Amino acid sequence: MITNAPWLARVGNLLRQHAKAIRLIQWLVVGFYLILLLVPAVLSLPPSEARMLDNITVFAQFLFWGLWWPFVLLSMVFFGRLWCGVLCPEGSLSEWISWRGLNKGTPRWIRWSGWPTVAFILTTVYGQLISVYDYGRAAALILGGSTVAAMLVGFLYGRGKRVWCRHLCPVSGVFSLLARLAPVHYKVDEERWQANQGPHLPTPNCAPLIDIRRMQGNSDCHACGRCSGQRGAVALSARSPNQEILIVGNPPQHGHWDSTLLLFGMIGLAMGAFQWTVSPWFITLKQTAAEWLVDRDIFWPLEANAPWWLLTHYPQANDAFSWLDGAAILSYIGASSLVIGGALWLLLRGAVRLMSRGDNLFHHLALTLTPLGGAGLFLGLSATTIKLLRYEGFILAWAQPTRALMLAGAVAWSLYLAWQVISRHGANGLRRLTAFACVGLGTAVVGYGWYLQFWGWS
């Protein structure tokens, strides 16, 4: 346990006291976001020799996929979901329009806890099919479509709330997992909250619909600071980055979806999505399928005539996916999700079986792989950063050693958490070692997958 620093509590109070300034910042971010999103979508494709400092499309590509998304993910690990509460344009627009909307009650189907996992899978796969990292129209379709959906949900449901962010956002589940590693959080003293019945701050508008009095961690908190100082019981505080996983574990309202998203989505699916462009296995898969089709005089899957919003289709840039390409991408990413995620699921189930424990331990043990899942997402997204910077002429000799260090650090962190969780659940002696070996084998599988992408196939 880390002793709270008073200056941190003051930072939280400043966020509450300067709400107007934060709203101004939010609108500036919204404007910047819309320019980056919409301008490249209506311009012609940049020439092959275009660089980020002389072409807005290339510049927007670098900002969105080279800086924005990788470092938003990284910010979750350091500051919790501060991005969600203070800077996210989707959240800002959704909350803004909800004040002017119909204020309907949130229906039960929206509150289904599986939506963030399903949305993450669908947007990740769809993004690969239309090359979202490479083309402005594709980015506008996926990111802009998500923004429109967020505003529509905000208009229909809740008043001054972020129903979309809480229940439907495609990256909400990922952010929820990564924020558990943050060394800061809004700590709530429930006893003090109950005892302080005298004068206190006006009841804060908690946009992500959290029961503040019972809040125990960062997973759902948007770190906006609106509740800071409430009843003298809420304060921004320092903590061990291991605390939420080791002590809080998996909140009951999240059910099994956190472990499903982590194993099959953040790790398995994401690895396939980042890997297929460099994988010799993908090439073999596509060539084998093409030969099988040609041998049987089936040629239509080899045609590249799908619209750009279904499969990548930019013949002017010599980039157009055939129907076979689309099927191969779906197959490769799906197989990666099932094989990698399934292997981890089996190994963790084996560890639980060896310890003679139940589902609670399985989900708790799965959460210990969060550092490895987060590192994989950052490595995959930052590969675009490295690629674009190299196009600009930067050598970046430090990139490979940094990747190796990050991957090794994530493996070590996950193994440490796993050892602590296994110990906390009462395992000792040979059972502890064999259960830990199962987790160790799982981290080795994931580590080997990233080794292939960055070293083995390069």
Steps between C-alpha positions, in 0.01 A plus 500: 500500500627849408439794730293772340675820389296813592596669175322227306175575683547866407537403134169316518336803660639725226329285238170552681554873557596575139216319325445790257863493387478124450190541285688753287785252458248232407355715221848579369573127486167441324583760237850362444361147479237592241754678281738204507214260434306676228754695294707195385176316419402755233845555350663296226744229603847641566781418255748232605769762566277706734629568849320596819625860501374577148182291481212519747385145424837351593521736798155390623595134450808547718311688771208256515683167476858596581442717806135533603391138551829345624548768762135509604547133588821582686328780690256245647787322671637824651193713570199271484213606275588870513478505120140381518392757757690806382608470136303238302302674222242221478424518870480879491258502205288220645462677834438839336217377280347299783414827677289587193364151434196291582623382842360149463590230748783273395349174371618167632650388169743794505610410851617154389861477620619322185466797263852644549650161412279449196556858381878470539508181294277638223677834464845339510416248228311751286789746530738241356268423209482865390861596600400754763863591579577597140204689355310807611159379383540176694596688817206739454262207455608313813585785735237733364239225505582431863467872580161526329381190687622649830305819434188310399508295821564818699202670336268209578608393849598671822525868590855623534626140499735296284297189436705422189829520689380280783333225300580509126833668420725256304806588709327535836583143601865539403526829690329341800763226513802724450383763750527240777877527469511875563692617809234765576126473564214680669492332838162488673466464876151353526484529880586869486246548220230344719603690810524844336134606493571869552556768233686366200555570133202477265444147374735456203375400159678169446472472122609132481223403746711375790382453857777721637449401862585136423765559233807285564723545199576656164328259266186710445611839639570766235729697734322827416538632857137608537462299821834604651453612861139382514400462869869509583509135390630512139857594415745441219757269659811302423497123520696196391442427128438140606233582757186486290579167339626334817241631745189614311521231232211470254191711587183287502323726249770424241443123519716289273530766230820653633689172471339424161597839361852472637580146384315483168490869409788709633748214467381246242297712258731800518806288428339364185388848391848641535678195360325403179675761285844356581416135562631235258222276633244744360668493159502120503132494599401735218714324236366159595141626481566671165646183349203299624259746339687516167520122478120495516449792259354720773627848423256749650665498847819624332332814371564829679169670436359553849412859604758681717269493803487120493853410393799724426458630144740771385619393155658843444742407780538141376325381812182296462394190692340208324222301660762236572714759679206589722425136578867431574522800735188388685633144524843604623374742762230258614748213525740719697226592745388140546846340512678755720198585714400134522850393603503760777150398610603133522822576687322721752227240543775246558653720770160537670441125480839429656409729789150350535337840478208644302408770251590787730865400491490452123380855438738638762792313347405615150525863614867447583567493124379859466854647482585257220178579313557874532862474388393301194246764398755777544767310306258428218371857472845655540620289208311755288682777684836343421405432137388858436804651669727282289321625189604847616866392509547430872736209576347399838769251601350500850165355384584129516677510840211705641248248372696215655523683833128580504403144413733351762375747762136417424570126527678550834220719633231250401697213656543694824126569518422136423730377779334737746147398397584129521650555845201703619266218404675260732719294268834384632775254424471299179151627420621858506793420272298302247224760486759772452667292227169500309488879510869516407437284196216731399722808515761311295241430229407867479862614517593265216220641286635852536856374448396361162351830391785727600802271467424156361329613177694823444 
